[in-house]
Amino acid sequence: MGSFRVQNQSWLLVDQVPTQLLDGSCSGSMGLAFNNIGWTGATPFWQTLVESGQLTTPEMSFWFTRLIDDQNAQEEEFGGIFTLGGRNQTLYAGDVEFLPLVTNAGRRTYWLLDLSGVYLLASPPALPHARTSITDITVNKKDITLLPGNVAAIVTGTTLIGGPRATISAIYAQIPNSQPLSGEFAGYYGFRMFVFLA
């Protein structure tokens, strides 16, 4: 991939992708979790690069395109930049905070972090963000108490909210028109979204 080379790398060929997984065109998919959760147990490409010392720094970073309220946005747009072996300092401001990963029984699985705080985006922009305690969160102006020992997963490929059943139920209880789904979607919630145009 690019200028990187590894020997004896395991790959899986995917020739069909479920429509629920990806919309639009897809030229490939590369897992970025650790080998402990891989179906084959093989060491992922990125992890091989880190362990063999091929990266300038043992980092990866993402920059995502935002097309909020862009009436001219197409169904498929340029999605951002993935940097393997560092970070593009022209795409962010401020310092980077490095945090230790949480392991599962001593094994690295997903990119898990102890959750000690949450940044809430506020509107109007007079207060761009505020740090709050993670003992509770607010959804639609209703406080929801969280269990201690929260862990967050850094995942670039999902918009899902995961957590203890009681906490997730309490969150969705505050979202109008939301309801638990059944069948193949059991364990998920859905809600209707109404958009009114003037």
Secondary structure, DSSP 8 states (H G I E B T S, - for coil): -TT---SS----------TTT--S--S-----S-GGG-SS----HHHHHHHTT-SSSS-EEEEE---TT-TT--SS---EEEEESS--GGG--S---------BTTB--S-EEE--EEEEE-SSTTS-EEEEETTEEEETTEEEE--SS-EEE--SS-------HHHHHHHHHTSTTEEE--GGGTT-EEE-------
